[in-house]
Amino acid sequence: MTKQEKNEVIELLKGKFAQYNNFYITDTESLSVSQVVKLRRACFDKQVEMKVAKNTLIKKALESLDNERYSGVYDSLNNVTALLFSENAKEPALIISSFRKANNGTKPELKAAFIDGDVFAGDDQLTTLTALKSKNDLIGEIIGLLQSPAKNVMSALNAGNKLAGLIKALEERAN
């Protein structure tokens, strides 16, 4: 690979890291070609971009953007590395989990995940990442919690009107 080609890859990676707040670093070393194709298809179907690059080029791209911010992921840059970029922080974790179940294996292995500035290092973090709630899910839950007291008051007021109407109807019947 020429120096020019390396610089092009670094620039491409810098653009991806700048575009996405979430990315996963996985080890796909022991996957067969057909398995990698299936993994790419699964990623494509879920709007997750998968890129394979040399670890040194990945590190240079991260260092040139913000060395301190990404320092937690440098230790995971070894062996064969595939990067999964996504707007949804949970989606790559779900793809990896379902891919493992479908293939009865432990690959691809999660080396690290960078989610909105936080680093989740190690394959043992995959379960935690599959349970993450998206920003929209959390906003929906908060809105539901805020609406709940208002709904209770409204239903109590409506029940009061029904009770008053029932009492009035019984009173008119008695007369």
Residue pairs with C-beta under 8 A, 6 or more apart in sequence:
1 9
6 57
9 53
9 54
9 57
10 57
10 60
10 61
10 64
11 61
12 51
13 51
13 53
13 57
13 58
13 61
13 62
13 83
14 61
14 64
14 65
16 23
16 49
16 51
16 83
16 85
17 23
17 61
17 62
17 65
17 70
18 65
19 85
20 49
20 85
20 86
20 87
21 87
21 89
21 115
21 116
21 117
22 85
22 86
22 87
22 88
22 89
22 92
22 113
22 114
22 115
22 116
23 83
23 84
23 85
23 86
23 113
23 114
24 83
24 84
24 86
24 92
24 93
24 96
24 110
24 112
24 113
24 114
25 58
25 73
25 76
25 77
25 81
25 82
25 83
25 110
25 111
25 112
25 113
25 114
26 81
26 82
26 83
26 84
26 96
26 108
26 109
26 110
26 111
27 79
27 80
27 81
27 82
27 107
27 108
27 109
27 111
28 36
28 39
28 52
28 80
28 81
28 82
28 107
28 108
29 79
29 80
29 107
30 107
31 39
31 107
31 108
35 103
35 107
38 99
39 50
39 82
39 95
39 99
39 108
40 50
42 95
42 98
42 99
43 49
43 50
43 84
43 92
43 95
44 50
46 86
46 91
46 94
46 95
47 86
47 87
47 88
47 91
48 84
48 85
48 86
48 91
48 92
48 95
49 84
49 85
49 86
50 82
50 83
50 84
50 85
51 82
51 83
51 85
52 80
52 81
52 82
52 83
53 81
53 83
54 81
55 77
55 78
55 81
56 77
58 77
58 81
58 83
59 74
59 77
62 70
62 73
62 74
63 70
69 117
70 114
72 112
72 114
72 119
72 121
73 112
73 114
73 119
73 121
75 112
75 121
76 111
76 112
76 121
77 111
78 111
81 111
82 108
84 92
84 95
84 96
86 92
88 134
89 113
89 115
89 116
89 129
89 132
89 134
90 129
90 130
90 132
90 133
90 134
92 113
92 129
93 110
93 113
93 126
93 129
93 130
93 132
94 130
96 108
96 110
96 126
97 126
97 130
99 108
100 106
100 107
100 108
106 123
109 123
110 122
110 123
110 125
110 126
110 129
111 121
111 122
111 123
112 119
112 120
112 121
112 122
113 119
113 120
113 125
113 129
114 120
115 129
115 132
120 128
120 129
133 141
